[in-house]
Amino acid sequence: MYIQYTMDQLFLPMDLETDIPENHLVRVVNEAVHRLSDSIFSAAYPGGGRHSYHPKMLTKIIIYAYTQRIYSSRQIAKAVRENIMFMWLAARQQPDFRTINRFRSERMKEVLETVFTHVLELLVQEQYVSLDHYFLDGTKLEANANRYTFVWKKAVVKHQAKLQEKVHTLFQAIEEAENDEDALHTRTDLPELGEASALTADKLEQAVQQLEKKLLEKPKDKTLKKAVCQLRKDLLPRLQKYEYQLQTAGERNSYSKTDPDATFMRMKEDHMRNGQLKPGYNVQIGTENQFVLGYSVHQRPTDTKCLKPHLNHLEETLGQRPKTIIADAGYGSEENYSYLEEQNIQAIVKYGTYHKEKTRAFRQAIGKVDNWSYNETSDTWTCAAGQTLPFRYESRTMTESGYTIQTRHYRSEDCSQCPLKATCTKAQGDREIAVSLTYMRQKNEMRERLRSEEGYMLSVRRMVEPESVFGQIKNNRGFRRFLLRGLQKVSLEVGWLCLAHNLLKKATIAEKRKRDQAG
């Protein structure tokens, strides 16, 4: 009546591999990691102590876990005990969650990029990617930090200036009190603080120590005693805190107290729909055929300033730069164009006004410099009304990275009688424009490149390259918030995600190739 069911009987075969389908994803992960050399992982293990779990085994279970939307180290350890796929990868070994978490966030910090590069070489050998085209884009992922533990640099600077003024006012009060008793003694004993803006915590510490010595000589001086107490318990600790906050922020405008490496950014996933800033990181990836070729994590919210450090990091890991870069308008700037020219990299990178230039309103706007004509011989511009704007002077500005932008300024002779002035400008005087001729040349060249057949095809293809990868990671695999804290550990998380994505993509394409060959 029933199929025989006996839990006490031993069944053969006992090998778990017999229960795993031939084309299963877990086999792809196992094969890719198994082909790596053991010497790659030697940097993660200096030696000594008890024997460790094999790094290949731990690498396999973590990558496979990320393909299955399992990111918690406790959940990975649970799967190793209960899931047959994980049990096969681990050869029935059972590392605990501490071992798994320590391996992925500490042990692999010097090794993961090497593993990623070697897996990428396997993909190149099997002709999944060619490294000819590099589609670059970025996305913001929320940090593992409290959303309301923000520190704003401007507020810290403002509070620091107020505190410095308060300290100077306090020392002036002490000096006035001392003058009433002994003016000469005061001038020689009171510490020199200098300007309020130059007051540091170290200088204030030295000044407080001098006042404390003076207080030992005059223990009944209530004014001095009160001032020393206020300085030691309130003002000095606050000044030290402000200096620490400014040092932590660095060039950033903000950071989170629970994850100081995270910067507050505006996220697309705004559940409150009020433009609220959240602590996060800017993740940059480059793809080809929807495989991740390179990745980097940045603390800047804008993509423009991430291109140079991302490509420099890519060269360090891959040993080469891509032949062609394709990116959206978020990367279009004079500094980035000049950098790509210096590196002899062909760029298909839109600039900010590329799509606006195609609209009728933009082409008919008489106040737009883009619609004027430029005479290179006389170095003059001619506006829509026929007025000539000769060159006046040149200014130079330097970016944070040290790049110099040369801006040439032009001004018309007389716009008072021009019938188009109200439409052209809101300025009271004559029309003045500031133009970077280098940027103008770069935009003209990029416009022609984008309108070519190859440029158009690559720019359209860009829409389905990195965007699809981000959609897979954030929507399909549900990774929208980092689990670890700190820039280094977050970079490791992105590396694990990219490894998992590449092997998952490889398994999908390999299965499709087999079906096509069979059909």
Secondary structure, 3 states (H helix, E strand, C coil): CCCCCCCCCCCCCCCHHHHCCCCCHHHHHHHHHHCCCHHHHHHHCCCCCCCCCCHHHHHHHHHHHHHCCCCCHHHHHHHHHHCHHHHHHCCCCCCCHHHHHHHHHCHHHHCHHHHHHHHHHHHHHCCCCCCCEEEEEEEEEECCCCCCCEEEHHHHHHHHHHHHHHHHHHHHHHHHHHHHHHHHHHHHHCCCCCCHHHCCHHHHHHHHHHHHHHHHHCCCCHHHHHHHHHHHHHHHHHHHHHHHHHHHHCCCCEEECCCCCCEEEECCCCCCCCCCEEEEEEEEEEEECCEEEEEEEECCCCCHHHHHHHHHHHHHHHCCCCCEEEECHHHCCHHHHHHHHHCCCEEEECCCCCCHHHCHHHHHCCCCHHHCEEECCCCEEECCCCCEEEEEEEEEEECCCCCEEEEEEEECCCCCCCCCHHHHCCCCCCCEEEECHHHHHHHHHHHHHHHCHHHHHHHHHHCCCHHHHHHHHHHHCCCCECCCCCHHHHHHHHHHHHHHHHHHHHHHHHHHHHHHHHC
